[in-house]
Amino acid sequence: MRAVPTARSQILDGQLSSPSCERFQRSVKQRGVRLTLPSMLHHSNVDRLIAMWQAIYYNASTMNTTGVSHGTFGTKEGSTVDVDTPLKPFFDNKLNYYTSRTASRIKDFGYTYPEINDWSTSPDELAAYVTSRVNDLYGQGLDSGPRSGPRRRAKSSSQQPVAYSAEIRVERSDVPLPCTIDLRLGYHVLGRMSLLSMPTGGMSYTSVPLGEALRRLNLGDMPEDTLLPYLQQNLEVEVRKVRLPGLAIGCYGAGSGLVSFS
């Protein structure tokens, strides 16, 4: 593993990577939260995708699990958070803090998206319509309703290639935030992990699909018992400025366990 300065790391030097600077830019309002223009397109699309998912699965539109906060503006480190935890500092016109539950419906905030005609349909009708729009846009129109419609025929197991992915995990306090972490094989970048400036501590994870990159390098047909040791020996990470004692990489192959190395 090596950790060296890289020009590619500079991609995160804009305001989107630094919430502490981003808030001083011009802003728009969405779900009661002000968003700066550099992040508007990114957050709007994330909001749109979540809203479509909520319309389809309207009976489970929020998570009902609990977690432990790593420490944010409105939650103390180590405190328990759930769907009713106040989203400080954002509040409604009655000065009540929003929660994940009270901010879950975009209709309550007076806006929608082209795929969500939620003003004159029942929940079931809306779910069927949004599902068809999602599949028209992203799934080649396979489904006509939630969990229904024709499916692509699965290939037999003898025809399926081995699917590889790499898991990167890093302790955020070990890196100069914001930064990027490149997963490299020689001169080739197989994938990238990007970290924003907050939170400053805690573990971050990402999974990097390797299939397409390995095919481009003519490694996709290499036997699994040959490829995994090769990756273990030759995969490197490249980050900006510091060595990462808290970083580890795991590589998976179908039918095999996790191979960890650092």
C-alpha atoms as an extended CHARMM CRD file, in Angstrom:
* protein
*
       262  EXT
         1         1  MET       CA              0.0000000000        0.0000000000        0.0000000000  PROA      1               0.0000000000
         2         2  ARG       CA              1.2180000000        3.4920000000       -0.7750000000  PROA      2               0.0000000000
         3         3  ALA       CA             -0.1130000000        6.9050000000        0.1200000000  PROA      3               0.0000000000
         4         4  VAL       CA              1.1860000000        9.7710000000       -1.9620000000  PROA      4               0.0000000000
         5         5  PRO       CA              0.0230000000       13.2050000000       -3.1250000000  PROA      5               0.0000000000
         6         6  THR       CA             -2.0320000000       13.0210000000       -6.3160000000  PROA      6               0.0000000000
         7         7  ALA       CA             -3.5720000000       15.6110000000       -8.6190000000  PROA      7               0.0000000000
         8         8  ARG       CA             -6.7230000000       13.4920000000       -8.8370000000  PROA      8               0.0000000000
         9         9  SER       CA             -7.4080000000       14.2490000000       -5.1830000000  PROA      9               0.0000000000
        10        10  GLN       CA             -8.0560000000       17.8610000000       -6.0940000000  PROA      10              0.0000000000
        11        11  ILE       CA            -11.4700000000       16.9610000000       -7.5080000000  PROA      11              0.0000000000
        12        12  LEU       CA            -12.8710000000       17.2810000000       -3.9840000000  PROA      12              0.0000000000
        13        13  ASP       CA            -11.4310000000       20.6950000000       -3.2960000000  PROA      13              0.0000000000
        14        14  GLY       CA            -14.6290000000       22.5270000000       -4.3010000000  PROA      14              0.0000000000
        15        15  GLN       CA            -17.3370000000       23.6490000000       -1.8830000000  PROA      15              0.0000000000
        16        16  LEU       CA            -19.4080000000       20.4650000000       -2.3290000000  PROA      16              0.0000000000
        17        17  SER       CA            -16.7570000000       18.5050000000       -0.4270000000  PROA      17              0.0000000000
        18        18  SER       CA            -16.6490000000       20.9430000000        2.4850000000  PROA      18              0.0000000000
        19        19  PRO       CA            -20.0110000000       21.5580000000        4.2130000000  PROA      19              0.0000000000
        20        20  SER       CA            -18.3290000000       24.0300000000        6.5440000000  PROA      20              0.0000000000
        21        21  CYS       CA            -17.6250000000       26.3250000000        3.5410000000  PROA      21              0.0000000000
        22        22  GLU       CA            -20.6030000000       25.3230000000        1.4320000000  PROA      22              0.0000000000
        23        23  ARG       CA            -23.1750000000       26.9970000000        3.6600000000  PROA      23              0.0000000000
        24        24  PHE       CA            -21.8900000000       30.4510000000        2.7200000000  PROA      24              0.0000000000
        25        25  GLN       CA            -22.8690000000       30.0310000000       -0.9430000000  PROA      25              0.0000000000
        26        26  ARG       CA            -26.1780000000       31.0750000000       -2.5190000000  PROA      26              0.0000000000
        27        27  SER       CA            -28.8750000000       28.5540000000       -1.6630000000  PROA      27              0.0000000000
        28        28  VAL       CA            -32.2660000000       27.0480000000       -2.4920000000  PROA      28              0.0000000000
        29        29  LYS       CA            -34.6930000000       25.3130000000       -0.1400000000  PROA      29              0.0000000000
        30        30  GLN       CA            -35.7220000000       21.6400000000       -0.2960000000  PROA      30              0.0000000000
        31        31  ARG       CA            -37.6520000000       19.6460000000        2.3240000000  PROA      31              0.0000000000
        32        32  GLY       CA            -37.1440000000       22.5920000000        4.6460000000  PROA      32              0.0000000000
        33        33  VAL       CA            -33.3640000000       22.4240000000        4.2430000000  PROA      33              0.0000000000
        34        34  ARG       CA            -31.2910000000       25.0830000000        2.5090000000  PROA      34              0.0000000000
        35        35  LEU       CA            -28.9660000000       23.7030000000       -0.1620000000  PROA      35              0.0000000000
        36        36  THR       CA            -26.1520000000       25.6550000000       -1.7460000000  PROA      36              0.0000000000
        37        37  LEU       CA            -26.0180000000       25.8410000000       -5.5120000000  PROA      37              0.0000000000
        38        38  PRO       CA            -22.8330000000       23.7590000000       -5.8760000000  PROA      38              0.0000000000
        39        39  SER       CA            -24.6520000000       20.8290000000       -4.2250000000  PROA      39              0.0000000000
        40        40  MET       CA            -28.1900000000       21.4870000000       -5.5230000000  PROA      40              0.0000000000
        41        41  LEU       CA            -28.1250000000       19.1090000000       -8.5020000000  PROA      41              0.0000000000
        42        42  HSD       CA            -26.5510000000       16.2870000000       -6.5290000000  PROA      42              0.0000000000
        43        43  HSD       CA            -28.9140000000       16.5470000000       -3.5570000000  PROA      43              0.0000000000
        44        44  SER       CA            -31.9670000000       17.1460000000       -5.7330000000  PROA      44              0.0000000000
        45        45  ASN       CA            -31.3910000000       13.9000000000       -7.5890000000  PROA      45              0.0000000000
        46        46  VAL       CA            -30.7980000000       11.9900000000       -4.3520000000  PROA      46              0.0000000000
        47        47  ASP       CA            -34.0260000000       13.5180000000       -2.9870000000  PROA      47              0.0000000000
        48        48  ARG       CA            -35.8510000000       12.5350000000       -6.2020000000  PROA      48              0.0000000000
        49        49  LEU       CA            -34.6530000000        8.9190000000       -6.0300000000  PROA      49              0.0000000000
        50        50  ILE       CA            -35.6610000000        8.6310000000       -2.3750000000  PROA      50              0.0000000000
        51        51  ALA       CA            -39.0640000000       10.1880000000       -3.1150000000  PROA      51              0.0000000000
        52        52  MET       CA            -39.7010000000        7.6370000000       -5.8880000000  PROA      52              0.0000000000
        53        53  TRP       CA            -38.7140000000        4.7820000000       -3.5710000000  PROA      53              0.0000000000
        54        54  GLN       CA            -41.0470000000        6.1450000000       -0.8760000000  PROA      54              0.0000000000
        55        55  ALA       CA            -43.9150000000        6.3910000000       -3.3620000000  PROA      55              0.0000000000
        56        56  ILE       CA            -43.4650000000        2.7570000000       -4.3970000000  PROA      56              0.0000000000
        57        57  TYR       CA            -43.0300000000        1.4140000000       -0.8570000000  PROA      57              0.0000000000
        58        58  TYR       CA            -45.3430000000        3.8630000000        0.8600000000  PROA      58              0.0000000000
        59        59  ASN       CA            -46.0010000000        1.5320000000        3.7990000000  PROA      59              0.0000000000
        60        60  ALA       CA            -42.2850000000        1.5220000000        4.6540000000  PROA      60              0.0000000000
        61        61  SER       CA            -41.2410000000        5.0150000000        3.6110000000  PROA      61              0.0000000000
        62        62  THR       CA            -38.9650000000        5.5920000000        6.6030000000  PROA      62              0.0000000000
        63        63  MET       CA            -36.4610000000        3.4270000000        8.4320000000  PROA      63              0.0000000000
        64        64  ASN       CA            -37.5710000000        2.1790000000       11.8270000000  PROA      64              0.0000000000
        65        65  THR       CA            -34.1910000000        1.1200000000       13.1310000000  PROA      65              0.0000000000
        66        66  THR       CA            -31.9480000000        2.8810000000       15.6360000000  PROA      66              0.0000000000
        67        67  GLY       CA            -28.2920000000        3.7790000000       15.3790000000  PROA      67              0.0000000000
        68        68  VAL       CA            -25.4870000000        5.4260000000       17.2740000000  PROA      68              0.0000000000
        69        69  SER       CA            -24.3990000000        8.9210000000       16.2560000000  PROA      69              0.0000000000
        70        70  HSD       CA            -20.7410000000        9.6030000000       15.4990000000  PROA      70              0.0000000000
        71        71  GLY       CA            -21.4230000000       13.2120000000       16.4580000000  PROA      71              0.0000000000
        72        72  THR       CA            -23.0010000000       15.8960000000       14.2710000000  PROA      72              0.0000000000
        73        73  PHE       CA            -24.2060000000       19.4740000000       14.6320000000  PROA      73              0.0000000000
        74        74  GLY       CA            -27.3590000000       18.3410000000       16.4500000000  PROA      74              0.0000000000
        75        75  THR       CA            -26.4850000000       14.9850000000       18.0090000000  PROA      75              0.0000000000
        76        76  LYS       CA            -23.9550000000       14.1290000000       20.6630000000  PROA      76              0.0000000000
        77        77  GLU       CA            -21.4030000000       11.4510000000       19.8530000000  PROA      77              0.0000000000
        78        78  GLY       CA            -22.5890000000        8.1030000000       21.1740000000  PROA      78              0.0000000000
        79        79  SER       CA            -26.2410000000        9.1420000000       21.4120000000  PROA      79              0.0000000000
        80        80  THR       CA            -29.0150000000        6.9470000000       19.9930000000  PROA      80              0.0000000000
        81        81  VAL       CA            -30.7150000000        8.2560000000       16.8320000000  PROA      81              0.0000000000
        82        82  ASP       CA            -33.8720000000        7.0730000000       15.0880000000  PROA      82              0.0000000000
        83        83  VAL       CA            -36.6240000000        8.2800000000       12.7730000000  PROA      83              0.0000000000
        84        84  ASP       CA            -37.8640000000       10.7770000000       15.4010000000  PROA      84              0.0000000000
        85        85  THR       CA            -34.4880000000       12.3370000000       16.2450000000  PROA      85              0.0000000000
        86        86  PRO       CA            -34.6140000000       16.1380000000       15.6730000000  PROA      86              0.0000000000
        87        87  LEU       CA            -32.7750000000       17.2090000000       12.5180000000  PROA      87              0.0000000000
        88        88  LYS       CA            -31.2180000000       20.3030000000       14.0460000000  PROA      88              0.0000000000
        89        89  PRO       CA            -30.9890000000       23.1370000000       13.1170000000  PROA      89              0.0000000000
        90        90  PHE       CA            -33.9030000000       22.7830000000       10.6380000000  PROA      90              0.0000000000
        91        91  PHE       CA            -37.3750000000       23.6700000000       11.8870000000  PROA      91              0.0000000000
        92        92  ASP       CA            -40.8540000000       24.3360000000       10.4930000000  PROA      92              0.0000000000
        93        93  ASN       CA            -42.9100000000       27.5380000000       10.6800000000  PROA      93              0.0000000000
        94        94  LYS       CA            -44.0600000000       26.5600000000       14.1930000000  PROA      94              0.0000000000
        95        95  LEU       CA            -40.4330000000       26.3120000000       15.3280000000  PROA      95              0.0000000000
        96        96  ASN       CA            -40.6210000000       22.5240000000       15.7200000000  PROA      96              0.0000000000
        97        97  TYR       CA            -37.5060000000       20.6910000000       14.5660000000  PROA      97              0.0000000000
        98        98  TYR       CA            -38.0010000000       18.4510000000       11.5640000000  PROA      98              0.0000000000
        99        99  THR       CA            -37.4170000000       14.7280000000       11.9960000000  PROA      99              0.0000000000
       100       100  SER       CA            -36.9210000000       12.0160000000        9.3990000000  PROA      100             0.0000000000
       101       101  ARG       CA            -40.5730000000       11.1230000000        9.9130000000  PROA      101             0.0000000000
       102       102  THR       CA            -42.0010000000       14.6380000000        9.5140000000  PROA      102             0.0000000000
       103       103  ALA       CA            -39.7510000000       15.3660000000        6.5100000000  PROA      103             0.0000000000
       104       104  SER       CA            -40.5510000000       12.1350000000        4.7080000000  PROA      104             0.0000000000
       105       105  ARG       CA            -43.2290000000       13.4460000000        2.2870000000  PROA      105             0.0000000000
       106       106  ILE       CA            -42.2270000000       15.9250000000       -0.3850000000  PROA      106             0.0000000000
       107       107  LYS       CA            -45.9050000000       16.7800000000       -0.8920000000  PROA      107             0.0000000000
       108       108  ASP       CA            -45.9220000000       18.4340000000        2.5440000000  PROA      108             0.0000000000
       109       109  PHE       CA            -43.2400000000       20.8310000000        1.2750000000  PROA      109             0.0000000000
       110       110  GLY       CA            -45.2030000000       21.8300000000       -1.8300000000  PROA      110             0.0000000000
       111       111  TYR       CA            -43.1040000000       20.2900000000       -4.6010000000  PROA      111             0.0000000000
       112       112  THR       CA            -42.8290000000       17.0910000000       -6.6120000000  PROA      112             0.0000000000
       113       113  TYR       CA            -40.8920000000       15.5110000000       -9.4940000000  PROA      113             0.0000000000
       114       114  PRO       CA            -42.0050000000       14.5950000000      -13.0380000000  PROA      114             0.0000000000
       115       115  GLU       CA            -42.2320000000       10.9080000000      -12.1230000000  PROA      115             0.0000000000
       116       116  ILE       CA            -44.4710000000       11.5050000000       -9.0740000000  PROA      116             0.0000000000
       117       117  ASN       CA            -48.0180000000       12.7090000000       -9.8160000000  PROA      117             0.0000000000
       118       118  ASP       CA            -49.1040000000       12.5550000000       -6.1890000000  PROA      118             0.0000000000
       119       119  TRP       CA            -51.9070000000       15.1270000000       -6.3130000000  PROA      119             0.0000000000
       120       120  SER       CA            -54.8270000000       13.0230000000       -7.6210000000  PROA      120             0.0000000000
       121       121  THR       CA            -54.0170000000        9.3220000000       -7.1800000000  PROA      121             0.0000000000
       122       122  SER       CA            -54.3960000000        6.7010000000       -4.4930000000  PROA      122             0.0000000000
       123       123  PRO       CA            -51.2400000000        5.2950000000       -2.8850000000  PROA      123             0.0000000000
       124       124  ASP       CA            -51.5550000000        2.0520000000       -4.8690000000  PROA      124             0.0000000000
       125       125  GLU       CA            -52.0920000000        3.8910000000       -8.1450000000  PROA      125             0.0000000000
       126       126  LEU       CA            -49.1560000000        6.1630000000       -7.4390000000  PROA      126             0.0000000000
       127       127  ALA       CA            -46.9280000000        3.1910000000       -6.5630000000  PROA      127             0.0000000000
       128       128  ALA       CA            -47.8020000000        1.4500000000       -9.8410000000  PROA      128             0.0000000000
       129       129  TYR       CA            -47.2440000000        4.6220000000      -11.8760000000  PROA      129             0.0000000000
       130       130  VAL       CA            -43.9010000000        5.4930000000      -10.2660000000  PROA      130             0.0000000000
       131       131  THR       CA            -42.7180000000        1.8870000000      -10.6570000000  PROA      131             0.0000000000
       132       132  SER       CA            -43.4840000000        1.9860000000      -14.3810000000  PROA      132             0.0000000000
       133       133  ARG       CA            -41.6300000000        5.3070000000      -14.7220000000  PROA      133             0.0000000000
       134       134  VAL       CA            -38.5850000000        3.9920000000      -12.8520000000  PROA      134             0.0000000000
       135       135  ASN       CA            -38.4250000000        0.9320000000      -15.0810000000  PROA      135             0.0000000000
       136       136  ASP       CA            -38.9480000000        3.0100000000      -18.2220000000  PROA      136             0.0000000000
       137       137  LEU       CA            -35.9920000000        5.1760000000      -17.1960000000  PROA      137             0.0000000000
       138       138  TYR       CA            -33.6530000000        2.6410000000      -15.6300000000  PROA      138             0.0000000000
       139       139  GLY       CA            -34.9510000000       -0.9090000000      -16.1290000000  PROA      139             0.0000000000
       140       140  GLN       CA            -35.9100000000       -1.0220000000      -19.8080000000  PROA      140             0.0000000000
       141       141  GLY       CA            -39.6040000000       -1.0760000000      -18.9160000000  PROA      141             0.0000000000
       142       142  LEU       CA            -39.6200000000       -4.5780000000      -17.4500000000  PROA      142             0.0000000000
       143       143  ASP       CA            -42.2420000000       -4.0210000000      -14.7160000000  PROA      143             0.0000000000
       144       144  SER       CA            -45.7460000000       -2.5540000000      -14.8410000000  PROA      144             0.0000000000
       145       145  GLY       CA            -46.1920000000       -2.4050000000      -11.0610000000  PROA      145             0.0000000000
       146       146  PRO       CA            -44.4550000000       -3.0250000000       -7.7600000000  PROA      146             0.0000000000
       147       147  ARG       CA            -42.7410000000       -6.4310000000       -7.7720000000  PROA      147             0.0000000000
       148       148  SER       CA            -44.7670000000       -7.5970000000      -10.7700000000  PROA      148             0.0000000000
       149       149  GLY       CA            -44.3540000000       -8.0940000000      -14.5300000000  PROA      149             0.0000000000
       150       150  PRO       CA            -41.9220000000      -10.1090000000      -16.6160000000  PROA      150             0.0000000000
       151       151  ARG       CA            -38.3520000000      -10.5980000000      -15.5090000000  PROA      151             0.0000000000
       152       152  ARG       CA            -35.2250000000      -11.2180000000      -17.5300000000  PROA      152             0.0000000000
       153       153  ARG       CA            -34.4120000000      -14.9080000000      -17.7180000000  PROA      153             0.0000000000
       154       154  ALA       CA            -31.4750000000      -15.6650000000      -15.4930000000  PROA      154             0.0000000000
       155       155  LYS       CA            -28.4470000000      -17.3020000000      -17.0430000000  PROA      155             0.0000000000
       156       156  SER       CA            -27.6000000000      -20.7880000000      -15.9370000000  PROA      156             0.0000000000
       157       157  SER       CA            -24.9220000000      -21.0280000000      -13.2790000000  PROA      157             0.0000000000
       158       158  SER       CA            -22.5100000000      -22.5090000000      -15.8410000000  PROA      158             0.0000000000
       159       159  GLN       CA            -22.7980000000      -19.3230000000      -17.9360000000  PROA      159             0.0000000000
       160       160  GLN       CA            -22.3560000000      -16.8190000000      -15.1380000000  PROA      160             0.0000000000
       161       161  PRO       CA            -18.8960000000      -15.2740000000      -14.7740000000  PROA      161             0.0000000000
       162       162  VAL       CA            -17.3580000000      -14.7620000000      -11.3660000000  PROA      162             0.0000000000
       163       163  ALA       CA            -18.3340000000      -11.3500000000       -9.9620000000  PROA      163             0.0000000000
       164       164  TYR       CA            -15.5590000000       -9.5670000000       -8.0590000000  PROA      164             0.0000000000
       165       165  SER       CA            -15.7700000000       -6.5460000000       -5.8110000000  PROA      165             0.0000000000
       166       166  ALA       CA            -13.4340000000       -4.8220000000       -3.3800000000  PROA      166             0.0000000000
       167       167  GLU       CA            -14.4720000000       -3.3910000000       -0.0350000000  PROA      167             0.0000000000
       168       168  ILE       CA            -12.5670000000       -0.3640000000        1.2100000000  PROA      168             0.0000000000
       169       169  ARG       CA            -12.8960000000        0.7410000000        4.8180000000  PROA      169             0.0000000000
       170       170  VAL       CA            -11.0740000000        3.6090000000        6.4370000000  PROA      170             0.0000000000
       171       171  GLU       CA            -11.0240000000        5.4200000000        9.7650000000  PROA      171             0.0000000000
       172       172  ARG       CA            -11.8500000000        9.0110000000        8.8300000000  PROA      172             0.0000000000
       173       173  SER       CA             -9.6210000000       10.5030000000       11.5080000000  PROA      173             0.0000000000
       174       174  ASP       CA             -6.6340000000        8.8980000000        9.7420000000  PROA      174             0.0000000000
       175       175  VAL       CA             -7.0310000000       10.9630000000        6.5610000000  PROA      175             0.0000000000
       176       176  PRO       CA             -6.8630000000       14.6830000000        5.7030000000  PROA      176             0.0000000000
       177       177  LEU       CA            -10.4840000000       15.4620000000        4.9050000000  PROA      177             0.0000000000
       178       178  PRO       CA            -11.7720000000       15.9680000000        2.2850000000  PROA      178             0.0000000000
       179       179  CYS       CA             -9.8850000000       13.4540000000        0.1750000000  PROA      179             0.0000000000
       180       180  THR       CA            -10.1600000000       10.6570000000       -2.3540000000  PROA      180             0.0000000000
       181       181  ILE       CA             -8.8180000000        7.1280000000       -2.1450000000  PROA      181             0.0000000000
       182       182  ASP       CA             -7.9940000000        5.4250000000       -5.4480000000  PROA      182             0.0000000000
       183       183  LEU       CA             -7.9090000000        1.6490000000       -5.7410000000  PROA      183             0.0000000000
       184       184  ARG       CA             -5.1490000000        0.9650000000       -8.2560000000  PROA      184             0.0000000000
       185       185  LEU       CA             -3.7110000000       -1.9480000000      -10.1570000000  PROA      185             0.0000000000
       186       186  GLY       CA             -0.4560000000       -0.6640000000      -11.5980000000  PROA      186             0.0000000000
       187       187  TYR       CA             -1.2740000000        2.4910000000      -13.5440000000  PROA      187             0.0000000000
       188       188  HSD       CA             -4.9770000000        1.6420000000      -13.7520000000  PROA      188             0.0000000000
       189       189  VAL       CA             -7.5830000000        3.0710000000      -11.3620000000  PROA      189             0.0000000000
       190       190  LEU       CA            -10.1670000000        0.3600000000      -10.6560000000  PROA      190             0.0000000000
       191       191  GLY       CA            -12.3680000000        2.4820000000       -8.4220000000  PROA      191             0.0000000000
       192       192  ARG       CA            -12.4420000000        5.4340000000       -6.1000000000  PROA      192             0.0000000000
       193       193  MET       CA            -13.7240000000        6.3390000000       -2.6500000000  PROA      193             0.0000000000
       194       194  SER       CA            -14.4750000000        9.9820000000       -1.9030000000  PROA      194             0.0000000000
       195       195  LEU       CA            -14.7210000000       11.3950000000        1.6120000000  PROA      195             0.0000000000
       196       196  LEU       CA            -16.2620000000       14.7430000000        2.5000000000  PROA      196             0.0000000000
       197       197  SER       CA            -14.9590000000       16.9510000000        5.2740000000  PROA      197             0.0000000000
       198       198  MET       CA            -17.5490000000       15.7700000000        7.8160000000  PROA      198             0.0000000000
       199       199  PRO       CA            -17.8880000000       13.7470000000        9.9470000000  PROA      199             0.0000000000
       200       200  THR       CA            -14.2870000000       13.9230000000       11.0600000000  PROA      200             0.0000000000
       201       201  GLY       CA            -14.2480000000       10.5250000000       12.7790000000  PROA      201             0.0000000000
       202       202  GLY       CA            -15.6880000000        7.0240000000       12.4790000000  PROA      202             0.0000000000
       203       203  MET       CA            -15.3230000000        4.2620000000        9.9170000000  PROA      203             0.0000000000
       204       204  SER       CA            -16.3840000000        4.7770000000        6.2980000000  PROA      204             0.0000000000
       205       205  TYR       CA            -16.9700000000        1.9800000000        3.8310000000  PROA      205             0.0000000000
       206       206  THR       CA            -17.4920000000        1.5340000000        0.1220000000  PROA      206             0.0000000000
       207       207  SER       CA            -17.7690000000       -1.4120000000       -2.2480000000  PROA      207             0.0000000000
       208       208  VAL       CA            -16.0660000000       -1.1540000000       -5.6410000000  PROA      208             0.0000000000
       209       209  PRO       CA            -17.2980000000       -3.4610000000       -8.4510000000  PROA      209             0.0000000000
       210       210  LEU       CA            -14.2510000000       -4.8290000000      -10.2650000000  PROA      210             0.0000000000
       211       211  GLY       CA            -15.8390000000       -6.7410000000      -13.1360000000  PROA      211             0.0000000000
       212       212  GLU       CA            -15.6980000000       -4.1180000000      -15.8860000000  PROA      212             0.0000000000
       213       213  ALA       CA            -12.2230000000       -2.9140000000      -14.9190000000  PROA      213             0.0000000000
       214       214  LEU       CA            -10.8730000000       -6.4820000000      -14.8840000000  PROA      214             0.0000000000
       215       215  ARG       CA            -12.3920000000       -7.1580000000      -18.2980000000  PROA      215             0.0000000000
       216       216  ARG       CA            -10.7300000000       -4.0400000000      -19.7160000000  PROA      216             0.0000000000
       217       217  LEU       CA             -7.4100000000       -5.3640000000      -18.4330000000  PROA      217             0.0000000000
       218       218  ASN       CA             -8.0970000000       -8.8280000000      -19.9070000000  PROA      218             0.0000000000
       219       219  LEU       CA             -8.1770000000      -10.3410000000      -16.4260000000  PROA      219             0.0000000000
       220       220  GLY       CA            -11.8670000000      -11.2090000000      -16.2980000000  PROA      220             0.0000000000
       221       221  ASP       CA            -11.3750000000      -14.8180000000      -17.4470000000  PROA      221             0.0000000000
       222       222  MET       CA             -8.4760000000      -15.5560000000      -15.1130000000  PROA      222             0.0000000000
       223       223  PRO       CA             -9.3110000000      -18.4670000000      -12.7540000000  PROA      223             0.0000000000
       224       224  GLU       CA            -10.4390000000      -17.3170000000       -9.3380000000  PROA      224             0.0000000000
       225       225  ASP       CA             -7.7180000000      -19.1810000000       -7.4580000000  PROA      225             0.0000000000
       226       226  THR       CA             -5.1580000000      -17.3550000000       -9.6030000000  PROA      226             0.0000000000
       227       227  LEU       CA             -6.7610000000      -13.9080000000       -9.7840000000  PROA      227             0.0000000000
       228       228  LEU       CA             -7.4040000000      -13.3620000000       -6.0570000000  PROA      228             0.0000000000
       229       229  PRO       CA             -3.7580000000      -13.9540000000       -5.0400000000  PROA      229             0.0000000000
       230       230  TYR       CA             -2.6750000000      -11.7290000000       -7.9320000000  PROA      230             0.0000000000
       231       231  LEU       CA             -4.9400000000       -8.9290000000       -6.7200000000  PROA      231             0.0000000000
       232       232  GLN       CA             -3.7830000000       -9.4410000000       -3.1480000000  PROA      232             0.0000000000
       233       233  GLN       CA             -0.1960000000       -8.9530000000       -4.2290000000  PROA      233             0.0000000000
       234       234  ASN       CA             -0.6750000000       -6.0820000000       -6.6710000000  PROA      234             0.0000000000
       235       235  LEU       CA             -3.6310000000       -3.9460000000       -5.5770000000  PROA      235             0.0000000000
       236       236  GLU       CA             -2.6200000000       -0.5780000000       -4.1020000000  PROA      236             0.0000000000
       237       237  VAL       CA             -4.4030000000        2.4380000000       -2.6970000000  PROA      237             0.0000000000
       238       238  GLU       CA             -3.3970000000        5.9970000000       -3.4480000000  PROA      238             0.0000000000
       239       239  VAL       CA             -4.4770000000        8.8020000000       -1.1640000000  PROA      239             0.0000000000
       240       240  ARG       CA             -3.4490000000       12.3730000000       -0.5520000000  PROA      240             0.0000000000
       241       241  LYS       CA             -0.5790000000       13.2190000000        1.7950000000  PROA      241             0.0000000000
       242       242  VAL       CA             -0.7590000000       10.5530000000        4.5140000000  PROA      242             0.0000000000
       243       243  ARG       CA             -0.3470000000        6.8690000000        5.0860000000  PROA      243             0.0000000000
       244       244  LEU       CA             -3.5110000000        5.1620000000        6.3680000000  PROA      244             0.0000000000
       245       245  PRO       CA             -2.9460000000        2.7700000000        9.2760000000  PROA      245             0.0000000000
       246       246  GLY       CA             -6.7210000000        2.3050000000        9.6390000000  PROA      246             0.0000000000
       247       247  LEU       CA             -7.3770000000        1.3010000000        6.0150000000  PROA      247             0.0000000000
       248       248  ALA       CA             -7.9660000000       -2.2640000000        4.8530000000  PROA      248             0.0000000000
       249       249  ILE       CA             -9.1920000000       -3.7940000000        1.6090000000  PROA      249             0.0000000000
       250       250  GLY       CA            -11.1980000000       -6.9730000000        1.1690000000  PROA      250             0.0000000000
       251       251  CYS       CA            -11.6650000000       -8.7230000000       -2.1860000000  PROA      251             0.0000000000
       252       252  TYR       CA            -14.5620000000      -11.1000000000       -2.8390000000  PROA      252             0.0000000000
       253       253  GLY       CA            -15.0100000000      -13.8120000000       -5.4320000000  PROA      253             0.0000000000
       254       254  ALA       CA            -18.1410000000      -15.8690000000       -5.9880000000  PROA      254             0.0000000000
       255       255  GLY       CA            -18.0380000000      -18.9960000000       -3.8790000000  PROA      255             0.0000000000
       256       256  SER       CA            -15.1260000000      -17.8110000000       -1.7620000000  PROA      256             0.0000000000
       257       257  GLY       CA            -14.7400000000      -15.9300000000        1.4830000000  PROA      257             0.0000000000
       258       258  LEU       CA            -13.2940000000      -12.4890000000        2.1000000000  PROA      258             0.0000000000
       259       259  VAL       CA             -9.6150000000      -12.1000000000        1.2830000000  PROA      259             0.0000000000
       260       260  SER       CA             -8.2530000000       -9.2200000000        3.3650000000  PROA      260             0.0000000000
       261       261  PHE       CA             -5.0220000000       -7.3820000000        2.8210000000  PROA      261             0.0000000000
       262       262  SER       CA             -3.5860000000       -3.9320000000        3.4200000000  PROA      262             0.0000000000
